[in-house]
Amino acid sequence: MNCVTFAVRERDTSHAAELIDEAIKLKRRSEELAEDIGAKGR
């Protein structure tokens, strides 16, 4: 399961918001890493 899945099930809204923020950060970072890997392969 990922952060968003946990957030949807979370009853505490502030904790759910933290999980969603973390999911966004992880997605952005994975996109940055993918771009870096793609740039090195060119």
N, C-alpha and C positions, 0 to 999 in steps of 0.2 A: 504494500500500500504506500501511497505517497502522502505528502503534507496536505494536499487538498482533500483527499479521501478522509483523512483524520479530522480535518477541519469541519467537514460536512457533518460528521458524527459528534462533534464536540458540543456540549451544552453551554459551556462558558464562552461567551462571545468574544471576550478579550483574548482568550487563549486561541480561539478559532482564527481571529484576526492575525495573531502572531504566526500561526501555522501557514496561513495564506501568504503573508509577507515573505516567509521563508521559502515557500514554493516559488514565488516570483523571483526571488534572488537566485535560487538554484537554476531556474529556467534561463535567466539572463546569462548566468555564468556558463551554463552548458552551451549556449549559443556563441558566446565569446570564444570558448575553447574550440568549438567546431570551426569558427571562422579562422582562428589561428592555425589549426591543422590544415584547413583548406588552402590557406595562403602559403604554407610551407610546401605543399604538394605541387604548387604551380611552377 
